């Protein structure tokens, strides 16, 4: 029994059920493992994964229910494991005979389930609440969408009126009784829908534009304000212990959008709830969160989940080690791309080549390991001396956005600091983790714009937010608020702070911009900065930055020895000149410098060069010892 | 005998819904028929409109209660359905039976005679009993008679206290008594526990035939060995007795749950009762009396309700794997277990794990294929209570597996365990061996002593440590490490935290609108370690709360009408930076960090973390750092003890090891103290105070704990002495003389400095006297004169101090720039 290519994408449940049926005579067939293996094998075929439509770029109503889809996402929350009927007995409506059915990869059972059957097998699965990768930049989305070969046609299972319904109306449905559903839904063109741009169909998955949106809306719980895209309840059937919060995954699974799912949650029958112990367990809020309308939050039954080591569509999907041809060709080019990137970045940093060099090092930094509490490899850069005219920092961020797969611009205005939620917090009444701006995927670039800081008073929330940022930078961890206790989640976020003077936040490395442009011409110069370079060049840079981050690195014994000697010598001359912390930083700079040149081990030259640029930077710092009371 | 776990799906359904099973005892006969007589006798009474819970605790009029919807007394003895083997034997005089909603309805469970019916495929298995009776409860292998007898024998062996008519039974005792009984208890709690009830009641009324109890004794087993983490619960545990630990996060309001529905015929007023079966009531469609269909209506007032409460518990943070969010489970508490726990409590709960299929909706053909799970609570055990009442054996038994204890003991037996552990502490931080040793001892802590009988209250057992030194000497890193290592650690920074953040504050709860006390870091780290970074940046008011915490270990709060004293038995690990950005070796510790000496003297150990500025050290440091940056994870793990092992080691020692001073150790301590006093007395200084002796005792005890030794021996005292001396050498050395001078820490000034101040004052007095009768002098002039006269440099501060000293003697006054003599 070998279904054709179309079948395994269009009707994966058919494949699963076929295997289930075949296994009935043979109890130890291990059909479940075989089914998973079947899909894995098919996806491994060349380009096969591009045939699968993606929830990220195809609107939900274009997707066929119960078909195979993929979803690029971040695990935002983990719900409790649920027990479901893995195998159940049901009455076949046509033959009236009892048949065994497979409940795996399904949300609802077919009619006539015999709850008391002895053949029922209870199984366990885990639900994750997943959102699209926060801060994913447009070029990444476009590139993924462009490479997709999935042919999707608007599904016929939904009435067109239903497709266009905005989530506001969905909400109304929740509140009003079930009678609403029986009535034909008329008038999709409600006035609220007019303000959207063009594609009003996509609006249904838009996040509220600010986190202070009225609570009556179903909050899709995106970490960052203004995010779009569907969120998804991902049901995992095996090895769920291996997944961690904030992991980024590409999930291949069976889409389930049965309206029965949300309808069940809607039912609030006062008379029946008295006797039904299952109804009074959950608050209305919890039901809304855990069983949202499937038209808004589809369910995805995972067949295969692939962790994403990076989110760069330009890189081949195989790991670098497995792809030595690609690796060697890129490695040889890295030095030249680096030089090109340097020339590209220097004018943006007002002609400051040293700052541009440090920026490259920052962009490829990555927490590659942790020694007890110490994160290794982080390189938070504080770019001080940024001009405050002509929204320089915003322009600068736009460039970064073009280069890295995901990034977020956080203006540290008083309002933002006091009102935004940075740290995720557990909401016990809805039983979910309410997201915050610091719940980000690994290697996201967080751009903190301190030039937005104005005079005023930080309130308690503001102070907590600043502390959270400080912790993030120093320890690369965020303490999630679980009300009764805090829980620490390690993270790996590249923080770049743009400020006028020295930042009020800690940083690994501060560099003061030395502008080559005289202040009177500043505005003119800034407005002339070329924000949109050629696509081919950009792609080269994007690839370069991602590859440099993924490279392995080592230090030979010989170089270790010479580094030790250097350190001892420097200390001999002037013990105050270099501390253990400085050595820490120099080792990180040397590491990043080597990697930026495509060298996977530290050479004497790179070490000297690292020492040299550190020296330049420090001498510059001494000129700018602006005292603002934040020195340790 | 088939294993009970092998048929998870088959066991949980339809225990009492198999009509095909023939049963001689007629369990399916409707109970209503037997009750008719009683119903009619009370039928002319007016139905009493009461709320379900009002009369719960008034045993005065049990007869009247029969019509109330109050659950307990409503089932009168003569009403009891005697057909079930699981009803509690003969009705006891005056003592009402009470339903057990926590176990669901079991009274209909049929007994199967194995002789007449072979075991069905479902798993009714042969009983092991050798007695003539071969009856087992259908679907299980539980033989009521044997079970009862065994349990009665068990109770005779492990007889417990009877206060409330509740008998708490430690499952571990059951297991040690009879493993088979224990297995049955775990696998078939729904059947076995009522059998236990029956056994206990028979036994009780046999012994005390005349006593009347509020209701019949109920057995509450706890501490099932199948104790597990919430995360490990799986479908195999359904309908089994489990014990899990967790934290209460939410409790619902009281839910009156119907136990028995009362139906009355609208036509002939015939009434019938229907028992609620797993949340469903089978509404009788035909009236038995007049044969009218659909004439029966439910009468809520006469139905029987029981109290129920939903409790949501969450995995405790200690049990969680890193990077995952905690799971939650719903627990139902019944009857007197309602309102036993509050949100925030850490509890061990024993109960029966249930899975309920989602209700089939008649209007829908498709149903969700998901079960809802919950636990019916039988026993709550608050684990944080032990924090108030000392240690409790039951809670810890599950902490360590035997293998782990074995590994820990092997480790403890090694002669260099102390060095091993201290080097395992924060391996990424280079050297600072003594500091790590100090922190290690802090992690273990001294032995807790209670002197409240003699009026001294509790003795502080926790070691406080202050680290001070140059910025960038990885103090914060050390603090972070400790914070991550200990389960009850708190990390705050002196800069950001206010006094309320450390202690407690009163706020209005957004939900209940009531004033609640929110506790701060010091209270939260009770029995743990509170790490305070940037200790010097703390405001004075914040610091002042630490005075009480660091010696009395309590925290007094008087805010918004809430006056209370909270326990804060926490060790403080603080880090402070010098006032000048660099440590000034010419100044004393106090002068360098500008902390009040009253606070400093409360630290057992004060360490300086300074840059040694030595070539060999630099080289080793550089090597260490470089290797940090390229060693692979595996290499690292080989080198050092695992953090988890260290954590377990500490936890084990803290809970099980309680060392006492041996005779020799006491002598050694006395000698050490006398020696310390002697050092100073030679120079006219006091170099040790009783506080230092207490510190030594604590450190020695902690060191004994490191060795897993129940006795403090001389080697412990030696190490305590050494460490104490090392710390003193670093922090209490008078930079002017080079001597260790404890008065720097206790009075804020070294003895030499004090002596010098007196000398200057005397010299000044002499100078003024020499000037003859000048009633007023210029301040500047006097300073210059004194400077000219003295051999040592006189600073302005010193001069001012001397003036102040003389002013205190009423010899002169200083007004602005003039100094006047007083007559």
Interface residues (C-beta under 8 A of the other chain):
Chain A: X77 X78 X80 X81 X82 X83 X84 X85 X88 X103 X106 X107 X108 X109 X110 X111 X112 X113 X115 X116 X117 X118 X119 X120 X121 X122 X123 X124 X241 X243 X244 X245 X246 X258 X260 X261 X263 X264 X267 X272 X274 X275 X276 X277 X278 X279 X280 X281 X369 X371 X372 X373 X374 X376 X426 X428 X429 X431 X433 X463 X467 X474 X475 X482 X483 X484 X485 X487 X488 X489 X490 X553 X554 X555 X560 X563 X564 X567 X568 X571 X572 X575 X576 X579 X580 X581 X583 X584 X587 X588 X591 X631 X632
Chain B: X8 X9 X10 X12 X13 X14 X17 X122 X234 X235 X238 X247 X249 X250 X252 X255 X257 X258 X276 X279 X280 X281 X310 X312 X317 X320 X321 X322 X323 X324 X325 X326 X327 X328 X329 X330 X332 X343 X344 X355 X356 X357 X358 X359 X360 X361 X364 X365 X366 X367 X368 X369 X370 X371 X372 X373 X374 X426 X427 X428 X430 X470 X471 X472 X473 X474 X476 X477 X480 X481 X484 X493 X496 X511 X577 X581 X582 X611 X613 X615 X618 X619 X621 X622 X623 X625 X626 X627 X628 X629 X630 X633 X636 X643
